[in-house]
Amino acid sequence: MRIFKSKWFAKFARKSCIEDNALKTAVAEIDAGNFDAGLGGYVYKQRIARTKLDP
């Protein structure tokens, strides 16, 4: 499976300290059917914990 990040989302993930491994895990969970909400049109909501928060 190929996973793509948009330029906007990559910047957001970097600023929010969300690592690529966490995103890969979230995509695998969505693929397995474990997600918070299906928004329609193959858009899913999945919560991801941040590893650290910058002050």
Secondary structure as a PSIPRED ss2 file (coil, helix, strand):
# PSIPRED VFORMAT (PSIPRED V4.0)

   1 M C   1.000  0.000  0.000
   2 R C   1.000  0.000  0.000
   3 I C   1.000  0.000  0.000
   4 F C   1.000  0.000  0.000
   5 K C   1.000  0.000  0.000
   6 S C   1.000  0.000  0.000
   7 K H   0.000  1.000  0.000
   8 W H   0.000  1.000  0.000
   9 F H   0.000  1.000  0.000
  10 A H   0.000  1.000  0.000
  11 K H   0.000  1.000  0.000
  12 F H   0.000  1.000  0.000
  13 A H   0.000  1.000  0.000
  14 R H   0.000  1.000  0.000
  15 K H   0.000  1.000  0.000
  16 S C   1.000  0.000  0.000
  17 C C   1.000  0.000  0.000
  18 I C   1.000  0.000  0.000
  19 E C   1.000  0.000  0.000
  20 D H   0.000  1.000  0.000
  21 N H   0.000  1.000  0.000
  22 A H   0.000  1.000  0.000
  23 L H   0.000  1.000  0.000
  24 K H   0.000  1.000  0.000
  25 T H   0.000  1.000  0.000
  26 A H   0.000  1.000  0.000
  27 V H   0.000  1.000  0.000
  28 A H   0.000  1.000  0.000
  29 E H   0.000  1.000  0.000
  30 I H   0.000  1.000  0.000
  31 D H   0.000  1.000  0.000
  32 A C   1.000  0.000  0.000
  33 G C   1.000  0.000  0.000
  34 N C   1.000  0.000  0.000
  35 F C   1.000  0.000  0.000
  36 D C   1.000  0.000  0.000
  37 A E   0.000  0.000  1.000
  38 G E   0.000  0.000  1.000
  39 L E   0.000  0.000  1.000
  40 G E   0.000  0.000  1.000
  41 G C   1.000  0.000  0.000
  42 Y C   1.000  0.000  0.000
  43 V E   0.000  0.000  1.000
  44 Y E   0.000  0.000  1.000
  45 K E   0.000  0.000  1.000
  46 Q C   1.000  0.000  0.000
  47 R C   1.000  0.000  0.000
  48 I C   1.000  0.000  0.000
  49 A C   1.000  0.000  0.000
  50 R C   1.000  0.000  0.000
  51 T C   1.000  0.000  0.000
  52 K C   1.000  0.000  0.000
  53 L C   1.000  0.000  0.000
  54 D C   1.000  0.000  0.000
  55 P C   1.000  0.000  0.000
